[in-house]
Amino acid sequence: MDIRQAKDQIKYAMQAYFSKDEFGNYRLTPQRQRPVFLIGAPGIGKTAIMEQIAHELDVALVSYSMTHHTRQSALGLPFIAKKNYGGEEFEVSEYTMSEIISSVYDAIEATGRTEGILFLDEINCVSETLTPAMLQFLQYKTFGRHRVPDGWIVVTAGNPPEYNRTVHDFDIATWDRLKRIDVEPDFNVWRDYAIDHGTHPAVITYLDIKRNHFYSVETTVDGKSFVTARGWDDLSAMIRLYEEQNLPVDELLIGQYVQDPEISKSFAVYYELFTKYRSDYQIDKILAGEADEGIISRAAEAPFDERVSLMGLITDALGNTLRSTMLEEKAVEFAFDQLSQIKEGLEADSDEADCLEAARKAQLEVTQTLATERANGLITEGKRLAYQRFIALVSDALNENGSEATMPFATLKAAFGAAVERLDTMVEDASAALDNAFTFTEAAFGSDQEMLLLVTALSANRFGMDFINSHGCEKYFAHNQDLLFYERGNDLADRINQVSLEEEE
């Protein structure tokens, strides 16, 4: 199965494991909750989906790479304890608490979440001295004398033997106690993820053209050559940072992430072309509705690979605008909820009621929540922005209030009003950019393949769809209907795959 199907299967299992009866007991006892074993090639997103699942289920997550552990850190240090049996004292060997189990208890204390996921990566690559303890753990969820707390689900991951020489196979008794999920790389699934998470458009459009370069592992006379989804993700992040600081993105940088010389060189050539298109086409003007006839004419007459790159530039810029707007909208909704709670706790239902202490208390609680969730890997981009916006909103109100001993709720309400005005401006600008992107694409390409690229990119972007569902876009719905893009998508993919990336003379 692909990584998206694997995520769904794991999430469904977690929901089943977390379900309780009317008395608060787990419907499936912890002893019968099989650990999940996610097995697949390196770099396809196994760790990433565990973070997504934890966020979506709002549970804690503790992650470990087992290759870093010794028998002592996983099992605990041995010590001699004294016990009395039948009136006679004996010395017996026991173990201190495992570092892994103690980290679960630390997470419970830090986050206040009694349910969570213990994710152990590279479980089948542990050292020989640790292997027996790991097999016992997979069967009984214990390290030494210490069990994983009830309410915590064990998920493990590993690579198939062909990718890692240190892999140990499990016996049938162990396999029969695991919920095994095999995962294969899938470009289409990764592409949806990439659009949703703002992967650099040069990476997305290059792989649209060269899909066979998405994932590759080969053994050559010089060793292994490989490129993985993780490599493309990390390269994308570095390209954005390099571009922000005007640093050179060249084959030397690319080769550090795309560790296949031929693919690395091919992408370096494409990136040069891509940056040329970005310089020639003025994307900001296109989204502002100010593209001149020269740009429209050049786009209409451009070769297909150039048009693919251009649409990647447009959808990236548009996607960033829609993403920022929707995150801001969620932040305003969070602030509204906080202000509603503050007002409910006031002695009088009036804008003149004193809210100074209540505002300070709410700001402190949100600040502490931000620090806790950030320290425990529970923070998402949306949550971080919402928390920081609310903290800043209260600070603005306090500054406006000055050194007064009281603060009317109206001051806090005014600070919220400024945030709403800022959001309204962003929504107006994003709506205009969305319409202008369709207008330009219509003028340059009509309802041809490029319109399909725009519609499918918006459809794959959850921020894009959230914005369209909340604020509308007549042109999106009209073209979505006209294009019948599900039927045409395969034809477009086939055509893209035939495009040469070599720069024309």
Secondary structure, DSSP 8 states (H G I E B T S, - for coil): --HHHHHHHHHHHHHHHH-B-TTS-BSS-GGG---EEEEE-TTSSHHHHHHHHHHHHT-EEEEEEGGG--HHHHH--EEEEEEEETTEEEEEEEE---HHHHHHHHHHHHH--S-EEEEEESGGG--TTTHHHHHHHHHHSEETTEE--TTEEEEEEE--GGG-TT-----HHHHTTSEEEEE---HHHHHHHHHHTT--HHHHHHHHH-GGGSSEEEEETTEEEEE-HHHHHHHHHHHHHHHHTT----HHHHTTTSB-HHHHHHHHHHHHHHHHHHHHS-HHHHHTT---HHHHHHHHHS-HHHHHHHHHHHHHHHHHHHHHHHHHHHHHHHHHHHHHHHHHTSSSSSTTSB-HHHHHHHHHHHHHHHHHHHHTT---HHHHHHHHHHHHHHHHHHHHHTT-S--BHHHHHHHHHHHHHHHHHHHHHHHHHHHHHHHHHHHHHTTSHHHHHHHHHHHH-HHHHHHHHHH--HHHHHHHHHHTHHHHHHHHHHHHHT---S---
